Amino acid sequence: MSTDTPDPRDAPDPGPGEAVACTRLTYSFGETTAVDALDLTVREGEVFGLLGPNGAGKTTAIRCVTTLLPVSAGLVRVFGHDAAKDRMAVRRLLGYVPQQLSADSGLTGRENVALFARVFDVPRRERAARVAEALAAVDLADAADRLAGTYSGGMVRRLELAQALVSAPRLLILDEPTIGLDPIARTGVWDHINAVRAATGMTVLVTTHYMDEADQYCDRVGLMHRGRIRALGTPGELRRGLAERRGTDTEPTLEDVFRDIAGSGLDDNTAGGFRDVRSTRRTARRVG
Ligand SMILES: Nc1ncnc2c1ncn2[C@@H]1O[C@H](COP(=O)(O)OP(=O)(O)OP(=O)(O)O)[C@@H](O)[C@H]1O
C-alpha cells in the first residue's frame, strides 16, 4: 500500500446505530476483482437491500461480512467488531441464510433447527424452547416433525430462516432469499422476516435480483455493479432522483433506476445470463 493511501484501519470507530461498515473492501478471485473498494454502511434495525445483476459482487461482499471469506484488503466491522481480527465475535452476532441449500432433507424441520442451535452454541437447557420458538416464528410449528424433504419450496426457505434465527442474531444476512419461489411463497418469506424484525429490532442485510421486492420491503438499497455501490438511498429517493434527472413527472421503477446507472452492462453479459439460469435452477431443483 502506498504511503498516500489511507489505511482503512484508521477509519473512525463506527457511530452508534451502525450494524455493518465496509470501508474500501476489496476481494479478488485471481484476476477477477469481485468487490472493488466497496464502502457500505448498514444501520442498526434497518432492512438493507444489496441489489445488482449476476456477478456484481453481492455474494462475495456478504461472505466477507459473515467472515466466510477473509477480509484481505479494506475493513469490515460488524457492530464495531473487526471481521478480520475478531471472527468469532462477528459470527456470534449474525444469522446467515446462504443461496445454497442449508437444510438436510433427511432430517425433520425440528432436527434441522436443533442442529443449528447446537452449532451456534445455544445453551443446552434453552435449546428445545428456542427451536420451537424459531419454528413457530416462521409458521412451521405444525410441520416441525415432518421430514424437510417433504416441504414445499417456500417451507424450505422458511425452515432455513428458522435455522438462522435460532441463535437470536442481531444481524440477519440473506442471500437471494426468494429466488426460484412463486409470488405467494416470496410474500410469505418476507412477511416472516418482517414479523421477526418488528419483534426483535434485528438488522437485515439481503441481496436480491427482484427490484419489486426491494422497493416494497427494504428501507434502503445499494445498487451494486462491478464490485461497487453505484447508488444508495431509499427506494423512493432513488426513483425520484431519476425522475428529476429525466425531468419527468412519471415515476420510474427501481429497475429503471438500475438500468440508468448500470447502463448497457446490464444487458450484455450480466442480467439473465447463464449464471442466473443456473442459480435459479439450482434453487428450483433443491426445492422441487
Ligand atoms: N469462487 C469463485 N471463483 C472465481 N470467481 C468467482 C468465484 N465466486 C465469484 N466469482 C466471480 O466474482 C464476481 C462476483 O461474483 P458474486 O457471486 O459475488 O456476484 P453476485 O452479485 O453475488 O452474483 P449472483 O447474483 O450471480 O450470485 C463474478 O465475476 C464471479 O464470476
The ligand as a MOL file (V3000), in Angstrom:
LIG
                    3D

  0  0  0     0  0            999 V3000
M  V30 BEGIN CTAB
M  V30 COUNTS 31 33 0 0 0
M  V30 BEGIN ATOM
M  V30 1 N -15.3390 -18.9960 -6.2510 0
M  V30 2 C -15.0910 -18.1550 -7.2620 0
M  V30 3 N -14.0380 -18.3140 -8.0600 0
M  V30 4 C -13.7660 -17.4570 -9.0690 0
M  V30 5 N -14.5350 -16.3750 -9.3630 0
M  V30 6 C -15.6200 -16.1670 -8.6060 0
M  V30 7 C -15.9670 -17.0410 -7.5230 0
M  V30 8 N -17.0950 -16.5640 -6.9360 0
M  V30 9 C -17.4430 -15.4560 -7.6200 0
M  V30 10 N -16.5560 -15.2150 -8.6170 0
M  V30 11 C -16.5870 -14.0850 -9.5640 0
M  V30 12 O -16.6390 -12.8950 -8.8160 0
M  V30 13 C -17.5560 -11.9600 -9.4010 0
M  V30 14 C -18.6400 -11.5970 -8.3840 0
M  V30 15 O -19.4260 -12.7580 -8.1040 0
M  V30 16 P -20.5430 -12.7850 -6.9740 0
M  V30 17 O -21.0440 -14.1900 -6.8840 0
M  V30 18 O -20.0320 -12.1500 -5.7540 0
M  V30 19 O -21.6390 -11.8380 -7.6200 0
M  V30 20 P -23.1710 -11.7350 -7.2770 0
M  V30 21 O -23.5160 -10.3040 -7.4580 0
M  V30 22 O -23.4670 -12.3270 -5.9610 0
M  V30 23 O -23.8360 -12.5980 -8.4320 0
M  V30 24 P -25.0570 -13.6630 -8.3170 0
M  V30 25 O -26.2540 -12.8120 -8.2380 0
M  V30 26 O -24.9640 -14.4120 -9.5800 0
M  V30 27 O -24.8300 -14.5030 -7.1100 0
M  V30 28 C -18.0780 -12.6310 -10.6600 0
M  V30 29 O -17.2870 -12.1950 -11.7500 0
M  V30 30 C -17.8490 -14.1050 -10.4040 0
M  V30 31 O -17.6940 -14.8060 -11.6110 0
M  V30 END ATOM
M  V30 BEGIN BOND
M  V30 1 1 1 2
M  V30 2 1 2 3
M  V30 3 2 2 7
M  V30 4 2 3 4
M  V30 5 1 4 5
M  V30 6 2 5 6
M  V30 7 1 6 7
M  V30 8 1 6 10
M  V30 9 1 7 8
M  V30 10 2 8 9
M  V30 11 1 9 10
M  V30 12 1 10 11
M  V30 13 1 11 12
M  V30 14 1 11 30
M  V30 15 1 12 13
M  V30 16 1 13 14
M  V30 17 1 13 28
M  V30 18 1 14 15
M  V30 19 1 15 16
M  V30 20 2 16 17
M  V30 21 1 16 18
M  V30 22 1 16 19
M  V30 23 1 19 20
M  V30 24 2 20 21
M  V30 25 1 20 22
M  V30 26 1 20 23
M  V30 27 1 23 24
M  V30 28 2 24 25
M  V30 29 1 24 26
M  V30 30 1 24 27
M  V30 31 1 28 29
M  V30 32 1 28 30
M  V30 33 1 30 31
M  V30 END BOND
M  V30 END CTAB
M  END
